Amino acid sequence: MPLADRTLPLCLVLILSVLLSGYSGAPAASGGFYAADDPHIRYTGRVDFSNPKEPHFWASGVYVQVRFEGASCQVFLRDEVLYGKSHNYLEIQVDEETPYKLQTRGKSDTLTIEAHLKSSSHVLIICKNTESGIGYLGIAGFRCRKLLDLPPAPTRKIECIGNSITCGAGSDLSVKPCGQGEWYDQHNAFLSYGPLTAKALDAQWCLSSVSGIGLIHSCCNMNITMPQVFDKVNMRSDTLTWDFSRYQPDVVTVCLGQNDGIQDSATFCGAYVQFLHALRGHYPAAALVCLTSPMADAKLTAALKRYIGAVSAEMQKEGDKKVYTYFFKQWYHHGCGGHPDLVEHKEIAAELTAFLKETMGW
């Protein structure tokens, strides 16, 4: 997406630069304080509620929604600031206004959100743009005139399993261009293919993804693979067991293989079938969709097509008729490090949306 499309109005930039600076620096919004466990607050994704007054989440794409009365709402955030410097990015959207990207500035931040549409109430979405390797983001509460009941959540649910592509890594150049800043400066989960597909299909989304992870081989000296950590809230650190009853998707997409590279076909396919068996155990009714990697070159794409085709045939042979395959039509690699950029994530989402509409009858 061009930089101009991701730029805030100057007045709003000035407001946010002052307000996103810690609790002590932000003026109090009028109204009452609502703790993070207030029933008006909706969390979607893998969230740790062991401390209900300050739930934490690591995965990219986890999102929090509220509906508030009045012209503004304050959000009290916690950031792990992993390694003492890794600040999270988040995406903010009010009603149907253009979403915008912000970065936290400390372990405790207060964000004041102003609504611009002339209506009495507004729906706010806060999405974690950065992934688990950057550390957790937490919600400490909201302050506004009044929190109201949200509209019903979409009944459809999608889960996207994958690596950095699914995280939205390397996609957003609106803050800094490739090769400048930190690795996470170009992350944008909210505008990645998974949420875009879900929104197009009127569905909830959950991204279960870790940069660099593979099915049997991960890159970058990582000592984990997806089958090992899929049952965790913080998959990157393999910690906190996830309760799968909290989110039962109708569709699960699996986009793995980019970091595995070309492998022994029997070994790779055997591990893939085992992983699908595990998914079926967690999600007995879901459609499982095996994807090629949208950033794979021609050689890897050809191999993944063979692997995924064989895996699907084996699952069908075993009697699982709800396993599908989808092969992306082109190579998406114009973001940082050969990842898809934001424009390409739209194109990937358009491909996947059309396939799921036809396959699921949506």
Secondary structure per residue as TSV (DSSP state, phi and psi in degrees):
chain	resnum	aa	ss	phi	psi
A	1	M	-	360.0	133.8
A	2	P	-	-60.5	152.7
A	3	L	G	-57.4	-37.3
A	4	A	G	-60.3	-31.9
A	5	D	G	-74.8	-16.0
A	6	R	G	-110.7	13.4
A	7	T	-	-100.5	133.9
A	8	L	-	-79.9	154.8
A	9	P	-	-56.6	145.7
A	10	L	H	-56.1	-41.6
A	11	C	H	-62.8	-38.5
A	12	L	H	-71.3	-36.6
A	13	V	H	-59.0	-44.1
A	14	L	H	-64.7	-40.7
A	15	I	H	-61.7	-48.2
A	16	L	H	-67.9	-34.2
A	17	S	H	-64.2	-28.4
A	18	V	H	-82.9	-41.6
A	19	L	H	-78.7	-30.4
A	20	L	S	-88.0	67.8
A	21	S	S	-145.3	20.2
A	22	G	-	107.6	157.8
A	23	Y	G	-59.6	-42.3
A	24	S	G	-66.4	-25.6
A	25	G	G	-91.5	-8.0
A	26	A	S	-102.4	131.6
A	27	P	-	-67.8	146.2
A	28	A	-	-71.9	134.5
A	29	A	-	-75.3	151.0
A	30	S	S	-69.6	146.7
A	31	G	S	113.9	-164.9
A	32	G	E	-101.7	166.2
A	33	F	E	-94.5	135.8
A	34	Y	E	-118.7	117.8
A	35	A	E	-65.9	162.4
A	36	A	T	-64.4	-18.5
A	37	D	T	-96.8	14.0
A	38	D	-	-64.0	137.2
A	39	P	T	-66.1	-13.0
A	40	H	T	-77.3	-10.7
A	41	I	-	-95.1	130.3
A	42	R	E	-112.6	125.2
A	43	Y	E	-109.2	134.6
A	44	T	E	-129.9	124.6
A	45	G	S	121.8	-172.3
A	46	R	S	-83.7	105.0
A	47	V	-	-122.5	139.3
A	48	D	B	-93.3	111.8
A	49	F	-	-102.9	21.6
A	50	S	S	-60.4	-31.2
A	51	N	S	-113.8	94.8
A	52	P	T	-63.5	-19.7
A	53	K	T	-80.5	-11.9
A	54	E	S	-151.7	71.5
A	55	P	-	-65.4	144.1
A	56	H	E	-116.1	149.9
A	57	F	E	-146.2	143.3
A	58	W	-	-107.2	-39.4
A	59	A	S	-67.7	144.8
A	60	S	T	-64.7	146.5
A	61	G	T	88.9	-8.8
A	62	V	-	-62.4	135.8
A	63	Y	E	-134.8	150.4
A	64	V	E	-123.5	135.4
A	65	Q	E	-127.9	141.3
A	66	V	E	-140.7	159.2
A	67	R	E	-120.1	120.8
A	68	F	E	-119.3	151.7
A	69	E	E	-94.6	139.6
A	70	G	E	104.8	-170.8
A	71	A	E	-96.0	-10.1
A	72	S	E	-153.1	163.4
A	73	C	E	-151.6	136.7
A	74	Q	E	-101.0	140.0
A	75	V	E	-118.3	128.8
A	76	F	E	-101.5	117.0
A	77	L	E	-112.9	152.6
A	78	R	E	-121.9	139.9
A	79	D	E	-128.4	131.9
A	80	E	-	-63.4	-29.1
A	81	V	-	49.0	59.3
A	82	L	B	-57.8	138.8
A	83	Y	T	64.5	12.5
A	84	G	T	78.3	6.3
A	85	K	T	-149.5	-12.8
A	86	S	B	-87.3	88.1
A	87	H	-	-82.2	138.3
A	88	N	-	-75.9	149.6
A	89	Y	E	-101.1	149.9
A	90	L	E	-138.5	156.7
A	91	E	E	-109.7	136.2
A	92	I	E	-117.1	133.5
A	93	Q	E	-139.4	130.5
A	94	V	E	-112.6	123.7
A	95	D	T	53.0	-130.2
A	96	E	T	-105.5	18.1
A	97	E	S	-68.8	162.6
A	98	T	-	-61.8	127.2
A	99	P	-	-68.8	154.7
A	100	Y	E	-138.5	157.1
A	101	K	E	-106.4	135.3
A	102	L	E	-133.9	159.3
A	103	Q	E	-121.8	140.8
A	104	T	-	-68.3	161.5
A	105	R	-	-119.0	-10.9
A	106	G	S	-162.9	-176.4
A	107	K	S	-68.0	-27.3
A	108	S	E	-128.9	123.8
A	109	D	E	-131.7	148.5
A	110	T	E	-116.2	125.1
A	111	L	E	-113.9	121.4
A	112	T	E	-99.0	120.0
A	113	I	E	-104.0	127.5
A	114	E	E	-109.3	135.6
A	115	A	-	-93.6	147.1
A	116	H	-	-117.3	-15.6
A	117	L	S	-77.5	144.3
A	118	K	S	-86.6	80.4
A	119	S	S	-142.5	163.8
A	120	S	S	-78.8	-20.8
A	121	S	E	-140.6	158.3
A	122	H	E	-143.2	145.1
A	123	V	E	-100.4	126.2
A	124	L	E	-111.3	132.5
A	125	I	E	-117.3	130.6
A	126	I	E	-119.2	118.8
A	127	C	E	-120.1	135.4
A	128	K	E	-76.5	113.6
A	129	N	-	-81.9	-27.8
A	130	T	S	-98.3	160.1
A	131	E	-	-97.2	-177.7
A	132	S	G	-61.5	-31.9
A	133	G	G	-65.9	-11.6
A	134	I	G	-92.2	-11.4
A	135	G	-	106.6	172.5
A	136	Y	-	-82.2	159.3
A	137	L	E	-119.0	140.0
A	138	G	E	-128.3	155.7
A	139	I	E	-110.4	124.6
A	140	A	E	-102.2	-11.9
A	141	G	E	146.7	-179.7
A	142	F	E	-133.3	152.1
A	143	R	E	-130.9	126.9
A	144	C	E	-162.9	175.9
A	145	R	E	-58.4	-45.4
A	146	K	E	-167.2	138.2
A	147	L	E	-90.3	136.5
A	148	L	E	-115.9	167.4
A	149	D	-	-64.5	136.2
A	150	L	-	-76.2	155.8
A	151	P	-	-60.4	156.0
A	152	P	-	-56.3	141.9
A	153	A	-	-69.8	151.1
A	154	P	-	-55.6	143.4
A	155	T	S	-78.3	-27.4
A	156	R	E	-75.9	146.0
A	157	K	E	-136.7	136.3
A	158	I	E	-124.2	139.3
A	159	E	E	-121.8	133.5
A	160	C	E	-115.8	116.3
A	161	I	E	-99.3	133.9
A	162	G	E	179.3	-158.3
A	163	N	S	-117.1	-145.5
A	164	S	H	-61.5	-30.1
A	165	I	H	-60.8	-48.6
A	166	T	H	-66.8	-30.1
A	167	C	H	-67.5	-20.7
A	168	G	T	84.3	19.5
A	169	A	T	-69.7	145.6
A	170	G	T	68.5	15.9
A	171	S	-	-101.6	-30.5
A	172	D	-	-110.6	109.7
A	173	L	-	-99.3	15.2
A	174	S	S	-73.1	-25.0
A	175	V	S	-90.8	-52.2
A	176	K	S	-146.1	145.8
A	177	P	-	-73.0	166.5
A	178	C	T	-55.6	141.4
A	179	G	T	86.4	-4.4
A	180	Q	S	-119.9	154.4
A	181	G	S	73.6	-150.3
A	182	E	-	-104.4	161.9
A	183	W	G	-53.7	-38.8
A	184	Y	G	-82.7	-4.7
A	185	D	G	-63.5	-24.3
A	186	Q	G	-101.8	11.4
A	187	H	-	-76.9	141.4
A	188	N	-	-156.6	90.1
A	189	A	S	-69.0	-36.1
A	190	F	T	-61.2	-33.4
A	191	L	T	-104.0	19.9
A	192	S	S	-85.8	173.1
A	193	Y	H	-63.6	-32.0
A	194	G	H	-64.5	-58.8
A	195	P	H	-60.3	-36.7
A	196	L	H	-63.2	-41.9
A	197	T	H	-63.3	-45.7
A	198	A	H	-61.0	-45.3
A	199	K	H	-64.4	-37.7
A	200	A	H	-65.2	-27.4
A	201	L	T	-102.3	9.9
A	202	D	T	53.2	57.5
A	203	A	E	-132.8	156.0
A	204	Q	E	-75.5	162.0
A	205	W	E	-136.2	154.3
A	206	C	E	-142.9	124.9
A	207	L	E	-101.7	116.5
A	208	S	E	-108.8	83.6
A	209	S	E	-145.5	150.4
A	210	V	-	-141.4	128.8
A	211	S	T	-60.0	135.5
A	212	G	T	85.3	-7.6
A	213	I	-	-80.0	151.7
A	214	G	-	-131.6	-179.6
A	215	L	S	-80.0	-46.9
A	216	I	S	-125.4	-13.6
A	217	H	-	-144.0	120.4
A	218	S	-	-102.3	157.0
A	219	C	S	-89.0	179.8
A	220	C	T	61.4	32.5
A	221	N	T	62.0	23.9
A	222	M	-	-73.2	140.0
A	223	N	-	-103.7	20.9
A	224	I	-	-128.1	155.3
A	225	T	-	-127.8	163.6
A	226	M	H	-58.2	-45.4
A	227	P	H	-59.5	-27.5
A	228	Q	H	-73.1	-32.7
A	229	V	H	-116.4	3.4
A	230	F	T	-63.9	-21.0
A	231	D	T	-91.7	18.8
A	232	K	E	-113.9	154.4
A	233	V	E	-73.1	-48.7
A	234	N	E	-102.4	90.0
A	235	M	T	-68.2	-33.2
A	236	R	T	-62.6	-36.2
A	237	S	T	-100.0	1.1
A	238	D	T	55.3	49.3
A	239	T	E	-133.4	155.2
A	240	L	E	68.1	102.1
A	241	T	E	-65.4	132.2
A	242	W	-	-88.3	138.4
A	243	D	-	-92.1	104.7
A	244	F	G	-67.0	-16.9
A	245	S	G	-69.2	-16.3
A	246	R	G	-70.8	-24.7
A	247	Y	-	-149.4	108.3
A	248	Q	-	-111.2	100.6
A	249	P	-	-75.8	153.5
A	250	D	S	-81.9	-31.8
A	251	V	E	-132.2	134.4
A	252	V	E	-122.1	120.6
A	253	T	E	-100.2	140.3
A	254	V	E	-119.6	114.6
A	255	C	E	-122.7	79.8
A	256	L	-	-125.5	160.2
A	257	G	-	124.4	-22.7
A	258	Q	T	-61.0	-43.4
A	259	N	T	-84.0	-19.8
A	260	D	T	-70.4	-38.0
A	261	G	-	70.3	-166.7
A	262	I	S	-77.1	123.8
A	263	Q	-	-123.7	172.3
A	264	D	-	-58.8	123.2
A	265	S	H	-62.3	-40.3
A	266	A	H	-64.5	-41.4
A	267	T	H	-66.4	-47.4
A	268	F	H	-64.4	-48.2
A	269	C	H	-65.1	-37.8
A	270	G	H	-62.7	-42.1
A	271	A	H	-67.5	-36.7
A	272	Y	H	-64.9	-44.1
A	273	V	H	-61.8	-42.1
A	274	Q	H	-60.7	-41.2
A	275	F	H	-65.4	-40.3
A	276	L	H	-65.1	-35.2
A	277	H	H	-61.0	-42.9
A	278	A	H	-64.0	-42.0
A	279	L	H	-62.1	-42.2
A	280	R	H	-62.4	-33.8
A	281	G	H	-64.1	-37.3
A	282	H	H	-79.8	-34.4
A	283	Y	-	-128.2	78.2
A	284	P	T	-64.1	-23.5
A	285	A	T	-107.6	-3.5
A	286	A	-	-77.5	150.2
A	287	A	E	-80.9	128.6
A	288	L	E	-105.0	120.4
A	289	V	E	-115.9	115.6
A	290	C	E	-92.4	123.5
A	291	L	E	-110.3	149.0
A	292	T	-	-75.6	169.5
A	293	S	-	-85.3	123.8
A	294	P	T	-68.8	-14.1
A	295	M	T	-105.7	8.4
A	296	A	-	-74.3	144.0
A	297	D	-	-75.6	179.0
A	298	A	H	-61.1	-40.7
A	299	K	H	-66.3	-46.1
A	300	L	H	-69.0	-38.2
A	301	T	H	-59.3	-43.6
A	302	A	H	-61.2	-41.7
A	303	A	H	-65.5	-44.6
A	304	L	H	-63.7	-36.0
A	305	K	H	-60.8	-42.3
A	306	R	H	-64.7	-47.5
A	307	Y	H	-60.4	-51.4
A	308	I	H	-66.9	-37.5
A	309	G	H	-60.6	-43.2
A	310	A	H	-66.9	-39.1
A	311	V	H	-64.3	-46.4
A	312	S	H	-61.1	-42.7
A	313	A	H	-61.9	-39.1
A	314	E	H	-65.6	-43.3
A	315	M	H	-64.9	-40.2
A	316	Q	H	-63.8	-40.1
A	317	K	H	-62.2	-34.9
A	318	E	T	-76.9	-6.8
A	319	G	T	104.6	1.7
A	320	D	-	-89.2	101.8
A	321	K	T	-89.4	2.9
A	322	K	T	-109.2	30.8
A	323	V	E	-110.2	126.7
A	324	Y	E	-127.2	165.4
A	325	T	E	-127.0	148.3
A	326	Y	E	-141.5	127.4
A	327	F	-	-107.1	119.7
A	328	F	-	-63.0	147.3
A	329	K	S	-82.3	-18.9
A	330	Q	S	-149.5	-180.0
A	331	W	-	-100.1	120.0
A	332	Y	-	-109.7	112.3
A	333	H	-	-155.8	29.0
A	334	H	-	-97.6	6.6
A	335	G	S	-88.8	-163.6
A	336	C	G	-74.4	139.1
A	337	G	G	63.9	26.0
A	338	G	G	79.1	9.3
A	339	H	-	-80.4	162.5
A	340	P	-	-65.6	144.3
A	341	D	-	-91.0	-176.8
A	342	L	H	-64.1	-37.8
A	343	V	H	-62.3	-42.6
A	344	E	H	-69.8	-33.1
A	345	H	H	-61.0	-36.4
A	346	K	H	-61.9	-41.5
A	347	E	H	-69.1	-40.3
A	348	I	H	-61.1	-45.5
A	349	A	H	-62.1	-38.1
A	350	A	H	-63.3	-41.9
A	351	E	H	-60.6	-49.7
A	352	L	H	-68.0	-37.7
A	353	T	H	-61.0	-46.1
A	354	A	H	-62.2	-40.8
A	355	F	H	-64.9	-45.3
A	356	L	H	-69.5	-34.8
A	357	K	H	-57.7	-45.6
A	358	E	H	-71.9	-44.0
A	359	T	H	-68.8	-42.9
A	360	M	H	-92.7	-8.3
A	361	G	T	69.9	29.2
A	362	W	-	-89.9	360.0
